[in-house]
Structure formats: C-alpha cells, structure tokens
C-alpha cells in the first residue's frame, strides 16, 4: 500500500468528518489501517479536534438521537455501542440524559405492539415474557418495558 502524506490523510479525514459525524476512535482506526506513524496520527487528530471536525459531545448527541429514533434502540444498547467507540462515560451520560422520556416511550410502544402480533404464546404470561426478552435485547430497561406493557392502550 502506498504511504500517504500527513496532508493527504488530514484532507481525507476532514472530508469524511464534513460529510458525517465521526468520533476519535473511528478516525484512529482509519489512520491505523493506513499504517500512519503514531506521532503523525496524534498531530492529525489534534488538528481535527482543533478545527472542530471531531467533537465527541456533538457526535454522542447525534448518535444517541439517531439510534433511538431510527434504529429503535434502547438506552443500554446505545450506551454499549458508545463505550465500544471509547466515548468517555460522562459524555455518554450527558447525551442519554437529553433523551425525552415521552419520545423514548413513543419508540418502544409501537415496537412492542408490532412484535406482539407476530408472537405465538400459550398464555398472557408467556407472551409478556417474550415481549420483555425482545425489548431487553433491543436495549430497553425493565422499568420502561413494564410501563409500556402495563398501560391500557397496549
């Protein structure tokens, strides 16, 4: 593989960041695949941060919003994904704290309603157990699952 210069690497990474939000970890992995020296990686990363191409808090807020709203993930699954991207825990907590409780319930309720139609169960107890397992697999907490299952609209 042809070695790219520091300037070329910066331009490629800044173009990626301009097109979509990325975190430090993703950019580090990309530079490691390009086999850039560590000192060059650090300089490029610092420049990306200084020029606001990379902002962990901004990335985290968008990631949380998109994964909950569009992928129908729960808080726990989102938190795990962010931890795998090595986002600091305090930034994760802040972004998850911004999630509107009503919007969060509005994501889970239709998910459970559509899943309920596809589940075969011998009893109401078995049906609820399967729905709980499904929702927990999506990353939702037990208290919010119970709240949705116990409500009269469900």
C-alpha positions as protocol buffer text, in pm:
chain_id: "A"
residue {
  index: 1
  type: UNK
  ca { x: 0 y: 0 z: 0 }
}
residue {
  index: 2
  type: UNK
  ca { x: 127 y: 344 z: -92 }
}
residue {
  index: 3
  type: UNK
  ca { x: 214 y: 561 z: 209 }
}
residue {
  index: 4
  type: UNK
  ca { x: 4 y: 877 z: 217 }
}
residue {
  index: 5
  type: UNK
  ca { x: 133 y: 1209 z: 345 }
}
residue {
  index: 6
  type: UNK
  ca { x: 12 y: 1383 z: 656 }
}
residue {
  index: 7
  type: UNK
  ca { x: -165 y: 1649 z: 450 }
}
residue {
  index: 8
  type: UNK
  ca { x: -343 y: 1389 z: 233 }
}
residue {
  index: 9
  type: UNK
  ca { x: -455 y: 1197 z: 541 }
}
residue {
  index: 10
  type: UNK
  ca { x: -586 y: 1515 z: 702 }
}
residue {
  index: 11
  type: UNK
  ca { x: -780 y: 1610 z: 388 }
}
residue {
  index: 12
  type: UNK
  ca { x: -934 y: 1263 z: 357 }
}
residue {
  index: 13
  type: UNK
  ca { x: -1035 y: 1254 z: 724 }
}
residue {
  index: 14
  type: UNK
  ca { x: -1166 y: 1610 z: 727 }
}
residue {
  index: 15
  type: UNK
  ca { x: -1377 y: 1533 z: 419 }
}
residue {
  index: 16
  type: UNK
  ca { x: -1522 y: 1229 z: 596 }
}
residue {
  index: 17
  type: UNK
  ca { x: -1599 y: 1435 z: 906 }
}
residue {
  index: 18
  type: UNK
  ca { x: -1757 y: 1711 z: 698 }
}
residue {
  index: 19
  type: UNK
  ca { x: -1992 y: 1458 z: 538 }
}
residue {
  index: 20
  type: UNK
  ca { x: -2097 y: 1280 z: 861 }
}
residue {
  index: 21
  type: UNK
  ca { x: -2025 y: 1281 z: 1234 }
}
residue {
  index: 22
  type: UNK
  ca { x: -1732 y: 1065 z: 1342 }
}
residue {
  index: 23
  type: UNK
  ca { x: -1557 y: 1008 z: 1673 }
}
residue {
  index: 24
  type: UNK
  ca { x: -1188 y: 999 z: 1760 }
}
residue {
  index: 25
  type: UNK
  ca { x: -1184 y: 620 z: 1779 }
}
residue {
  index: 26
  type: UNK
  ca { x: -1317 y: 581 z: 1424 }
}
residue {
  index: 27
  type: UNK
  ca { x: -1056 y: 822 z: 1290 }
}
residue {
  index: 28
  type: UNK
  ca { x: -778 y: 647 z: 1486 }
}
residue {
  index: 29
  type: UNK
  ca { x: -881 y: 312 z: 1340 }
}
residue {
  index: 30
  type: UNK
  ca { x: -881 y: 459 z: 991 }
}
residue {
  index: 31
  type: UNK
  ca { x: -530 y: 603 z: 1037 }
}
residue {
  index: 32
  type: UNK
  ca { x: -406 y: 274 z: 1183 }
}
residue {
  index: 33
  type: UNK
  ca { x: -535 y: 91 z: 872 }
}
residue {
  index: 34
  type: UNK
  ca { x: -341 y: 342 z: 662 }
}
residue {
  index: 35
  type: UNK
  ca { x: -37 y: 249 z: 876 }
}
residue {
  index: 36
  type: UNK
  ca { x: 45 y: 608 z: 965 }
}
residue {
  index: 37
  type: UNK
  ca { x: 314 y: 661 z: 1230 }
}
residue {
  index: 38
  type: UNK
  ca { x: 183 y: 730 z: 1582 }
}
residue {
  index: 39
  type: UNK
  ca { x: 324 y: 1082 z: 1601 }
}
residue {
  index: 40
  type: UNK
  ca { x: 158 y: 1172 z: 1269 }
}
residue {
  index: 41
  type: UNK
  ca { x: -171 y: 1024 z: 1392 }
}
residue {
  index: 42
  type: UNK
  ca { x: -156 y: 1240 z: 1703 }
}
residue {
  index: 43
  type: UNK
  ca { x: -88 y: 1559 z: 1504 }
}
residue {
  index: 44
  type: UNK
  ca { x: -370 y: 1486 z: 1260 }
}
residue {
  index: 45
  type: UNK
  ca { x: -611 y: 1400 z: 1542 }
}
residue {
  index: 46
  type: UNK
  ca { x: -526 y: 1720 z: 1730 }
}
residue {
  index: 47
  type: UNK
  ca { x: -581 y: 1926 z: 1416 }
}
residue {
  index: 48
  type: UNK
  ca { x: -918 y: 1757 z: 1352 }
}
residue {
  index: 49
  type: UNK
  ca { x: -1025 y: 1838 z: 1708 }
}
residue {
  index: 50
  type: UNK
  ca { x: -888 y: 2195 z: 1700 }
}
residue {
  index: 51
  type: UNK
  ca { x: -1066 y: 2269 z: 1373 }
}
residue {
  index: 52
  type: UNK
  ca { x: -1391 y: 2119 z: 1512 }
}
residue {
  index: 53
  type: UNK
  ca { x: -1414 y: 1835 z: 1262 }
}
residue {
  index: 54
  type: UNK
  ca { x: -1431 y: 1598 z: 1558 }
}
residue {
  index: 55
  type: UNK
  ca { x: -1636 y: 1680 z: 1866 }
}
residue {
  index: 56
  type: UNK
  ca { x: -1709 y: 1384 z: 2093 }
}
residue {
  index: 57
  type: UNK
  ca { x: -2007 y: 1551 z: 2263 }
}
residue {
  index: 58
  type: UNK
  ca { x: -2169 y: 1650 z: 1935 }
}
residue {
  index: 59
  type: UNK
  ca { x: -2104 y: 1303 z: 1794 }
}
residue {
  index: 60
  type: UNK
  ca { x: -2254 y: 1140 z: 2102 }
}
residue {
  index: 61
  type: UNK
  ca { x: -2571 y: 1355 z: 2096 }
}
residue {
  index: 62
  type: UNK
  ca { x: -2636 y: 1273 z: 1729 }
}
residue {
  index: 63
  type: UNK
  ca { x: -2553 y: 905 z: 1775 }
}
residue {
  index: 64
  type: UNK
  ca { x: -2794 y: 872 z: 2070 }
}
residue {
  index: 65
  type: UNK
  ca { x: -3074 y: 1057 z: 1889 }
}
residue {
  index: 66
  type: UNK
  ca { x: -3036 y: 862 z: 1566 }
}
residue {
  index: 67
  type: UNK
  ca { x: -3005 y: 517 z: 1722 }
}
residue {
  index: 68
  type: UNK
  ca { x: -3311 y: 567 z: 1943 }
}
residue {
  index: 69
  type: UNK
  ca { x: -3525 y: 740 z: 1683 }
}
residue {
  index: 70
  type: UNK
  ca { x: -3436 y: 546 z: 1367 }
}
residue {
  index: 71
  type: UNK
  ca { x: -3287 y: 215 z: 1480 }
}
residue {
  index: 72
  type: UNK
  ca { x: -3528 y: 179 z: 1774 }
}
residue {
  index: 73
  type: UNK
  ca { x: -3251 y: 101 z: 2021 }
}
residue {
  index: 74
  type: UNK
  ca { x: -3284 y: 135 z: 2395 }
}
residue {
  index: 75
  type: UNK
  ca { x: -3051 y: 330 z: 2623 }
}
residue {
  index: 76
  type: UNK
  ca { x: -2843 y: 29 z: 2723 }
}
residue {
  index: 77
  type: UNK
  ca { x: -2768 y: -78 z: 2368 }
}
residue {
  index: 78
  type: UNK
  ca { x: -2678 y: 279 z: 2272 }
}
residue {
  index: 79
  type: UNK
  ca { x: -2456 y: 309 z: 2580 }
}
residue {
  index: 80
  type: UNK
  ca { x: -2276 y: -16 z: 2495 }
}
residue {
  index: 81
  type: UNK
  ca { x: -2217 y: 96 z: 2136 }
}
residue {
  index: 82
  type: UNK
  ca { x: -2072 y: 427 z: 2254 }
}
residue {
  index: 83
  type: UNK
  ca { x: -1849 y: 254 z: 2507 }
}
residue {
  index: 84
  type: UNK
  ca { x: -1714 y: 36 z: 2226 }
}
residue {
  index: 85
  type: UNK
  ca { x: -1626 y: 359 z: 2044 }
}
residue {
  index: 86
  type: UNK
  ca { x: -1438 y: 466 z: 2358 }
}
residue {
  index: 87
  type: UNK
  ca { x: -1652 y: 771 z: 2427 }
}
residue {
  index: 88
  type: UNK
  ca { x: -1599 y: 893 z: 2788 }
}
residue {
  index: 89
  type: UNK
  ca { x: -1872 y: 783 z: 3029 }
}
residue {
  index: 90
  type: UNK
  ca { x: -1959 y: 1139 z: 3138 }
}
residue {
  index: 91
  type: UNK
  ca { x: -2028 y: 1241 z: 2776 }
}
residue {
  index: 92
  type: UNK
  ca { x: -2244 y: 930 z: 2727 }
}
residue {
  index: 93
  type: UNK
  ca { x: -2441 y: 1006 z: 3043 }
}
residue {
  index: 94
  type: UNK
  ca { x: -2500 y: 1364 z: 2936 }
}
residue {
  index: 95
  type: UNK
  ca { x: -2625 y: 1264 z: 2590 }
}
residue {
  index: 96
  type: UNK
  ca { x: -2851 y: 991 z: 2726 }
}
residue {
  index: 97
  type: UNK
  ca { x: -2987 y: 1236 z: 2982 }
}
residue {
  index: 98
  type: UNK
  ca { x: -3108 y: 1461 z: 2699 }
}
residue {
  index: 99
  type: UNK
  ca { x: -3343 y: 1190 z: 2566 }
}
residue {
  index: 100
  type: UNK
  ca { x: -3705 y: 1294 z: 2613 }
}
residue {
  index: 101
  type: UNK
  ca { x: -3896 y: 1035 z: 2819 }
}
residue {
  index: 102
  type: UNK
  ca { x: -4211 y: 1071 z: 2609 }
}
residue {
  index: 103
  type: UNK
  ca { x: -4019 y: 1021 z: 2285 }
}
residue {
  index: 104
  type: UNK
  ca { x: -3845 y: 719 z: 2436 }
}
residue {
  index: 105
  type: UNK
  ca { x: -4177 y: 557 z: 2526 }
}
residue {
  index: 106
  type: UNK
  ca { x: -4314 y: 653 z: 2183 }
}
residue {
  index: 107
  type: UNK
  ca { x: -4033 y: 444 z: 2030 }
}
residue {
  index: 108
  type: UNK
  ca { x: -4088 y: 136 z: 2246 }
}
residue {
  index: 109
  type: UNK
  ca { x: -4468 y: 116 z: 2248 }
}
residue {
  index: 110
  type: UNK
  ca { x: -4518 y: 65 z: 1869 }
}
residue {
  index: 111
  type: UNK
  ca { x: -4222 y: -172 z: 1866 }
}
residue {
  index: 112
  type: UNK
  ca { x: -4390 y: -391 z: 2129 }
}
residue {
  index: 113
  type: UNK
  ca { x: -4730 y: -364 z: 1958 }
}
residue {
  index: 114
  type: UNK
  ca { x: -4595 y: -485 z: 1625 }
}
residue {
  index: 115
  type: UNK
  ca { x: -4391 y: -762 z: 1789 }
}
residue {
  index: 116
  type: UNK
  ca { x: -4697 y: -877 z: 1986 }
}
residue {
  index: 117
  type: UNK
  ca { x: -4878 y: -955 z: 1658 }
}
residue {
  index: 118
  type: UNK
  ca { x: -4602 y: -1195 z: 1550 }
}
residue {
  index: 119
  type: UNK
  ca { x: -4555 y: -1385 z: 1877 }
}
residue {
  index: 120
  type: UNK
  ca { x: -4724 y: -1717 z: 1944 }
}
residue {
  index: 121
  type: UNK
  ca { x: -4775 y: -1784 z: 2312 }
}
residue {
  index: 122
  type: UNK
  ca { x: -4990 y: -2021 z: 2517 }
}
residue {
  index: 123
  type: UNK
  ca { x: -5067 y: -1765 z: 2785 }
}
residue {
  index: 124
  type: UNK
  ca { x: -5055 y: -1393 z: 2858 }
}
residue {
  index: 125
  type: UNK
  ca { x: -4764 y: -1460 z: 3095 }
}
residue {
  index: 126
  type: UNK
  ca { x: -4561 y: -1632 z: 2822 }
}
residue {
  index: 127
  type: UNK
  ca { x: -4647 y: -1354 z: 2574 }
}
residue {
  index: 128
  type: UNK
  ca { x: -4528 y: -1085 z: 2816 }
}
residue {
  index: 129
  type: UNK
  ca { x: -4209 y: -1281 z: 2890 }
}
residue {
  index: 130
  type: UNK
  ca { x: -4129 y: -1298 z: 2518 }
}
residue {
  index: 131
  type: UNK
  ca { x: -4203 y: -927 z: 2473 }
}
residue {
  index: 132
  type: UNK
  ca { x: -3981 y: -840 z: 2771 }
}
residue {
  index: 133
  type: UNK
  ca { x: -3697 y: -1052 z: 2632 }
}
residue {
  index: 134
  type: UNK
  ca { x: -3737 y: -887 z: 2291 }
}
residue {
  index: 135
  type: UNK
  ca { x: -3732 y: -534 z: 2434 }
}
residue {
  index: 136
  type: UNK
  ca { x: -3437 y: -607 z: 2662 }
}
residue {
  index: 137
  type: UNK
  ca { x: -3248 y: -739 z: 2360 }
}
residue {
  index: 138
  type: UNK
  ca { x: -3312 y: -402 z: 2198 }
}
residue {
  index: 139
  type: UNK
  ca { x: -3153 y: -232 z: 2500 }
}
residue {
  index: 140
  type: UNK
  ca { x: -3458 y: -107 z: 2688 }
}
residue {
  index: 141
  type: UNK
  ca { x: -3470 y: -114 z: 3069 }
}
residue {
  index: 142
  type: UNK
  ca { x: -3718 y: -329 z: 3259 }
}
residue {
  index: 143
  type: UNK
  ca { x: -3900 y: -35 z: 3418 }
}
residue {
  index: 144
  type: UNK
  ca { x: -3986 y: 128 z: 3083 }
}
residue {
  index: 145
  type: UNK
  ca { x: -4085 y: -210 z: 2936 }
}
residue {
  index: 146
  type: UNK
  ca { x: -4320 y: -274 z: 3230 }
}
residue {
  index: 147
  type: UNK
  ca { x: -4464 y: 75 z: 3194 }
}
residue {
  index: 148
  type: UNK
  ca { x: -4545 y: 9 z: 2827 }
}
residue {
  index: 149
  type: UNK
  ca { x: -4687 y: -339 z: 2889 }
}
residue {
  index: 150
  type: UNK
  ca { x: -4900 y: -223 z: 3183 }
}
residue {
  index: 151
  type: UNK
  ca { x: -5056 y: 76 z: 3008 }
}
residue {
  index: 152
  type: UNK
  ca { x: -5419 y: 44 z: 2896 }
}
residue {
  index: 153
  type: UNK
  ca { x: -5352 y: 144 z: 2533 }
}
residue {
  index: 154
  type: UNK
  ca { x: -5133 y: -160 z: 2488 }
}
